[in-house]
């Protein structure tokens, strides 16, 4: 895949970036180099390679997957002007 000058100008327009013709020419070469590198990475055989979360082997920190009510109902409604049994009270609006 390669990028031409028209594509660079269109992407710059969509991103709302002001690009001169000289800058667009330079970006065309840079973007083609980046896409070429990405294509090279796609050719690498990574079957059997575990995904990594870091460059150093470590266990991901995970919280316990348990359903709770949060236990903070009083804290949530503490600053509300009107509450009833930990529910917000709002005035009725009839139009």
C-alpha positions in Angstrom: 0.0 0.0 0.0 1.3 3.4 -0.8 0.1 7.0 -0.2 0.0 9.6 -3.0 0.0 13.4 -2.7 -3.8 13.6 -3.1 -4.3 11.2 -0.2 -2.0 13.2 2.1 -3.8 16.4 1.2 -7.2 14.8 1.8 -6.2 13.3 5.2 -4.7 16.7 6.2 -8.0 18.4 5.2 -10.1 15.8 7.2 -7.8 16.3 10.2 -8.1 20.1 9.8 -4.3 20.5 9.5 -2.9 23.2 7.2 -0.3 21.5 5.0 1.7 23.3 2.3 2.6 21.5 -0.9 6.2 21.1 0.2 5.1 19.6 3.5 2.7 17.3 1.8 5.5 16.0 -0.5 7.7 15.3 2.5 4.8 13.6 4.4 4.1 11.4 1.4 7.6 9.8 1.6 7.4 9.6 5.4 4.0 7.9 5.4 5.0 5.5 2.7 8.1 4.5 4.8 5.9 4.0 7.8 3.4 1.9 5.8 6.3 -0.2 4.4 7.5 -0.9 7.9 4.0 -2.0 9.0 3.8 -4.3 6.0 7.2 -5.8 7.1 5.8 -6.4 10.5 2.8 -8.2 9.0 5.2 -10.8 7.5 6.6 -11.8 10.8 5.4 -15.2 12.1 4.1 -14.6 15.6 2.3 -17.9 16.1 3.1 -19.2 19.6 4.1 -15.8 20.9 2.1 -14.7 23.9 0.8 -11.1 24.0 2.8 -8.9 26.4 1.6 -6.2 28.8 5.1 -5.0 29.4 8.7 -5.6 28.2 9.3 -7.2 31.6 7.4 -10.3 32.5 4.8 -9.4 35.1 1.3 -10.4 36.1 -1.5 -7.9 35.3 -3.2 -6.4 38.4 -6.8 -7.4 38.3 -9.7 -6.6 40.7 -12.0 -9.3 41.9 -14.9 -9.7 39.4 -17.7 -9.5 41.9 -21.1 -7.7 41.7 -21.5 -5.3 44.6 -23.8 -2.4 45.3 -20.8 -0.2 46.0 -21.7 0.3 49.7 -21.6 4.0 49.2 -25.3 5.0 48.7 -25.1 7.5 51.5 -22.0 9.1 50.1 -23.5 9.4 46.6 -26.6 11.3 47.8 -24.8 13.2 50.6 -24.7 16.5 48.7 -28.2 16.2 47.1 -30.7 18.9 48.2 -33.4 16.3 48.8 -33.3 12.6 49.2 -35.5 9.7 50.4 -34.1 6.3 51.3 -30.9 7.0 49.2 -32.8 8.1 46.1 -32.6 11.6 44.6 -35.8 13.6 44.9 -36.6 15.9 42.1 -39.6 18.3 41.6 -42.4 17.1 39.3 -42.5 18.9 36.0 -45.8 18.8 34.2 -46.1 20.7 30.9 
